């Protein structure tokens, strides 16, 4: 009789995986640390190797310090569904068990496979119209037709949509994510009603504060396209009883995703799977999408932001759909050379680039900020300037070594600075 499977070793390997050139400038404003990827390599006593990945600066759960010791010497099957192990370790255990049994990971979820191809979206952070149009062209070339991007008060959303529309076919679909920055139904309704008139618009995510149950219910009555919210706010029973949205964003550990996906399915609410990372997490998202009937909206993994998937062979994406890997485990092969090439030493944090961010409106109104997270974001969430105005743009000024730049940057440490230069 074959002895039980046992975990012999758990390795943690931290990498810096560069962004693609076009997105790097924009990702530097808020998600710069997403370049840091922790790979977990699990080896069993009979030599089977499983892999997982975590973005330690953006994850539903870091791998705890004691995680590797908790599982060493144990049967990995005992830990399937244990979200407390964190993203990378949990994923590696599913991978190694699937390989040991000779089955794809989705067979371990105890649910029937209902699709072989899952929808997947190209993703971008807030970005100027011209660059977004370039991203859309790249997306089409790489097999995508669904495109989700961040919409913000400091960039003209209508210009973004028009720029993408000019370089894409009519079937190209855009999902817009405000992270609540339209604030309330009175502000949001005119914006969304205008966007409703654009052919490529598909879904609106989080247009106003998610706790605003009455406002969301009213907004749904005023706009034509579906509204999505992150699962959990307002609480799921309230969300479905009060009809505040058409579907959800679901993420987290495997057990959490399966539970929330089942709840959404019981009320026939479609959802996005949002599991952010590189190639391994994208493979896992395909396995989850393969068994969750209402994972009908395009999965968000942000894979396209990276210059390397860390996989020997790329995942298959055609016509906006990701082929569910058929091999055992996650069904993908990690590129060991890439693990060596991108390996980084501690501390596992990149120095933040210094910027002056200037939001400029037609007519000469300008507000300067020292950074996105602590200054620009709170300023607009407080309603201090328009939530969406045609013609607005964001100017990014990196440190040029000049005294003018340094003087303004020093002033901005105390808070935003407002300028007024009337146009001729």
Secondary structure, DSSP 8 states (H G I E B T S, - for coil): ------EEEEEEEEEE--B-HHHHHHHTTT-GGGGEEEEEEEEETTS-EEEEEE-TTS-S----TTHHHHHTTS-GGGGTT-GGG-HHHHHHHHHHHHHHHTSBGGGGGTS----SEEEBEEEE-S--HHHHHHHHHHHHHTT--EEEEE--TTS-HHHHHHHHHTTS-TT-EEEEE-TTTT-SHHHHHHHHHHHTTSTTEEEEE--S-TT-HHHHHHHHHH-SSEEEEETTSS-HHHHHHTT--SEEEE-SSHHHHHHHHHHHHHTT-EEEEB--SSHHHHHHHHHHHHH-TT--S-BB--GGGBS--SBSS---EETTEEE---SSBTS--B-HHHHHHTB--SS-------EEEEEE-TTSEEEEES-IIIIIHHHHHTT-S-SS-TT-EEEEEE--S-HHHHHHHHHHTTS-EEEE----
